[in-house]
Amino acid sequence: MAEMENSSRFEARPWGTFTILEEHDTYKVKRIEVLPGKRLSYQRHKQRSEHWFVIAGTAKVTLNGRESLVNAQNAVDIPAGTAHRVENPDAETLVFIEVQTGTYFGEDDIERLEDDFGRV
């Protein structure tokens, strides 16, 4: 496996943080932390699918308008084109690993449908 220390990138956002653990032409792996009571944009992507594996806490996941709870040790798949959101309904920090697969991972492939932070 390639050396990870040089490729890691950490970013703070209004909802929490993420760290890019690994990037490749066909995938990207992130560790995402969502603060209690916060949520990410309701969004979709044309050029990538995502797989979320919950490490700690409970994720309230919305897929095409349908909500479900995903507990630690469980996962959810988000096919390309699916409107999705993750939210932390609990008092502890939500931690999950996101594996993106596809052909393009740029920020301009994010179509925000709703956003608590004015980024639509």
ROSEMAR-673202 format. One record per residue (C-alpha): residue number from 1; residue in one letter; x, y, z. Coordinates in steps of 0.02 Angstrom, whole numbers, plus 32768, in hexadecimal, padded with zeros to 4 digits. Example, Ala and Ser with C-alpha at 12.3 -4.5 7.8 and 13.67 -1.06 7.14 Angstrom:
// ROSEMAR-673202
 num residu   xx   yy   zz
   1      A 8267 7F1F 8186
   2      S 82AC 7FCB 8165
END
This chain:
// ROSEMAR-673202
 num residu   xx   yy   zz
   1      M 8000 8000 8000
   2      A 803D 80B0 7FDA
   3      E 807A 8120 8067
   4      M 7FDD 8171 80B0
   5      E 802A 81FE 8116
   6      N 8057 8268 8080
   7      S 7FAD 8257 802C
   8      S 7F3E 827A 80C5
   9      R 7EDC 831C 80C0
  10      F 7E74 8360 8150
  11      E 7DE9 83E1 813E
  12      A 7D76 8430 81BF
  13      R 7CC5 8458 8187
  14      P 7C30 84A7 81E3
  15      W 7BE8 83F8 8201
  16      G 7C8B 83A2 8239
  17      T 7D29 8366 81E2
  18      F 7D6B 82F0 815E
  19      T 7E14 82A5 8138
  20      I 7E40 825F 808E
  21      L 7E96 81BB 80B3
  22      E 7EBC 8184 8002
  23      E 7E9E 81BE 7F4F
  24      H 7EAC 8161 7EAB
  25      D 7E6A 8179 7DF9
  26      T 7DD2 810A 7E1D
  27      Y 7DB3 8123 7ED8
  28      K 7DC6 8198 7F6D
  29      V 7DBD 8167 8026
  30      K 7D8C 81E3 80AF
  31      R 7D76 81DC 816C
  32      I 7CE4 824F 8195
  33      E 7CAF 8291 8240
  34      V 7C05 82E6 8255
  35      L 7BE7 834C 82F3
  36      P 7B4B 832C 835D
  37      G 7AAF 8378 8310
  38      K 7B06 83A7 826C
  39      R 7AE8 8369 81BB
  40      L 7B39 8375 8111
  41      S 7AE7 83B9 8074
  42      Y 7A5A 8359 8022
  43      Q 7AB7 8337 7F7F
  44      R 7AD8 82C3 7EED
  45      H 7B68 8299 7E79
  46      K 7B67 826B 7DC1
  47      Q 7C12 821B 7DB5
  48      R 7C2A 81BB 7E58
  49      S 7BD8 8140 7ECD
  50      E 7BF9 813B 7F88
  51      H 7BFF 80B4 800E
  52      W 7BF3 80EC 80C5
  53      F 7C2B 8079 8152
  54      V 7BFB 80BC 81FE
  55      I 7C88 80AA 827E
  56      A 7C3C 8106 8314
  57      G 7B94 8153 833B
  58      T 7AF4 814D 82D6
  59      A 7ADC 8197 8228
  60      K 7A32 81D7 81F3
  61      V 7A3C 81B9 8138
  62      T 79C5 8201 80B6
  63      L 79C4 81AE 800A
  64      N 794C 81F8 7F89
  65      G 78DD 823C 8014
  66      R 78D9 819C 807E
  67      E 7928 81A3 812A
  68      S 7978 8113 8189
  69      L 79ED 80FE 821D
  70      V 7A94 80A8 8201
  71      N 7AEE 8070 829F
  72      A 7BA6 804B 82BC
  73      Q 7BE6 7FB0 8260
  74      N 7B67 7FC9 81D4
  75      A 7B73 8015 8128
  76      V 7B0D 8068 809F
  77      D 7B2A 8075 7FE3
  78      I 7B01 8113 7F82
  79      P 7AFC 80F7 7EC5
  80      A 7B2C 8187 7E51
  81      G 7A98 81FC 7E35
  82      T 7A47 81D4 7EDE
  83      A 7A18 826C 7F49
  84      H 7A67 824E 7FF3
  85      R 7A8D 829B 809C
  86      V 7ADC 8263 813F
  87      E 7AAC 82AE 81E6
  88      N 7AE4 8290 8299
  89      P 7A48 8284 8309
  90      D 7AAA 8252 83A6
  91      A 7B12 82A5 842D
  92      E 7BB5 824E 83FC
  93      T 7C1B 8270 835F
  94      L 7BEB 8206 82C8
  95      V 7C82 81B8 8271
  96      F 7C79 815C 81CB
  97      I 7CEA 8127 813D
  98      E 7CB4 815F 8090
  99      V 7CF3 8103 7FF7
 100      Q 7CD0 8160 7F55
 101      T 7CDB 80FE 7EB2
 102      G 7CCC 8141 7E02
 103      T 7D2B 81A7 7D83
 104      Y 7D2B 8256 7DCE
 105      F 7D2E 8296 7E82
 106      G 7D36 8354 7E70
 107      E 7CCE 83C9 7EDB
 108      D 7C74 8406 7E3E
 109      D 7C1E 835B 7E33
 110      I 7BBB 8388 7ED0
 111      E 7B0B 83C3 7EA9
 112      R 7AC9 840A 7F4D
 113      L 7A0C 83FE 7F5C
 114      E 7A00 8442 8010
 115      D 7A84 8486 8084
 116      D 7A82 84C8 8136
 117      F 7B19 8538 8112
 118      G 7AE0 859A 8079
 119      R 7B43 8538 7FF7
 120      V 7AB4 850E 7F7F
END
